[in-house]
Amino acid sequence: MSAGLLADTFGHALDALLPPGPPKRRRAPSVPGHSVRRLTLDGPGLRSPDPAPDIALVPRHPRTGRVWASPGAADTVPLAADVWTYLALHDERSLVPVTGGLPDGVLRDDPLPAHPWQFLRPDPYIFLDTLARLPTVRQPWLREIHDRVRAHPYTRPF
């Protein structure tokens, strides 16, 4: 995961959950024992990532509920459209209505929004419930994460 808002949001949680050391690239979605390390945003208005990511965060259409199809990504994770828009277009989107015209090259004239006071902290029980529903939770590397979070639900990043 490269530096930026996406890494700031999800990087600490992924670093705490995934095993230490260099990542092992997945050759196919069904290969057990390979961890996932390349996470990118994909969706309308963004260039398709090259090389293809292991996981692509994609928008879910706010009216139809359809999930954006990410070509080449091993797995896709749908996000609410407003969350995805903020992560993907955070430099271009004004969160506060602006009246009047802005000079050329100025995207906003109000102060930038404050950064969160803590890192993303997933809910441990929602996380465990979601993992338990996945058939891949039987793979040793994912089962180890499940068991570790179940034994200590309030340690970092939870």
C-alpha positions, -999 to 999 in steps of 0.1 A, spaced: 0 0 0 15 33 -10 15 64 12 -15 86 13 -50 87 27 -57 50 20 -25 40 38 -33 63 67 -68 49 70 -62 11 66 -24 6 69 -22 3 107 -50 -22 109 -35 -43 81 0 -41 96 -14 -54 129 -34 -82 114 -11 -96 87 20 -116 96 53 -97 97 79 -100 70 78 -95 33 45 -102 17 39 -134 -2 22 -126 -35 -10 -146 -43 -8 -165 -75 -45 -174 -76 -74 -167 -52 -75 -204 -41 -38 -207 -32 -36 -212 6 -9 -196 28 -5 -165 8 -11 -132 24 -26 -101 8 -6 -69 8 -16 -48 -23 -47 -27 -16 -58 0 -40 -88 21 -49 -105 14 -82 -137 29 -97 -151 56 -119 -127 84 -127 -96 65 -116 -71 48 -139 -70 10 -135 -41 1 -112 -11 -15 -128 -1 -41 -117 -35 -55 -107 -40 -53 -69 -48 -82 -46 -77 -62 -32 -95 -33 -48 -117 -10 -28 -146 -1 -51 -178 20 -47 -213 6 -43 -238 26 -63 -259 46 -38 -293 39 -55 -289 5 -72 -265 -11 -48 -244 -25 -77 -207 -29 -70 -182 -15 -94 -164 -43 -113 -127 -40 -110 -109 -58 -138 -79 -79 -127 -83 -75 -90 -82 -108 -71 -109 -96 -47 -131 -65 -44 -144 -48 -13 -174 -26 -18 -175 7 1 -204 31 5 -202 56 -23 -196 86 0 -167 68 18 -152 57 -15 -156 92 -29 -138 108 1 -109 83 -1 -106 85 -39 -113 122 -45 -104 138 -12 -84 166 -28 -111 176 -52 -143 175 -32 -153 204 -11 -170 192 21 -184 227 28 -205 246 3 -186 275 -12 -204 307 -24 -191 329 -51 -163 321 -74 -128 308 -65 -96 318 -83 -83 294 -109 -64 266 -94 -80 270 -59 -101 240 -50 -113 253 -16 -111 284 5 -122 269 38 -98 252 63 -90 215 56 -110 191 77 -94 179 109 -77 145 107 -92 117 129 -78 117 165 -70 80 163 -64 54 136 -91 32 122 -102 8 148 -124 -20 134 -151 -35 156 -137 -69 167 -170 -86 168 -181 -75 134 -147 -85 121 -149 -119 137 -184 -125 124 -174 -115 89 -144 -138 90 -164 -167 103 -187 -165 73 -159 -168 48 -150 -202 35 -114 -192 33 -112 -188 71 -101 -225 71 -68 -215 55 -41 -215 82 -30 -179 77 -65 -165 80 -75 -189 108 -45 -177 128 -57 -141 124 -93 -151 135 -80 -170 165 -57 -142 176 -84 -115 174 -109 -138 192 -85 -144 220 -76 -107 224 -104 -86 209 -93 -53 225 -56 -53 215 -43 -32 185 -60 -25 160 -92 -33 179 
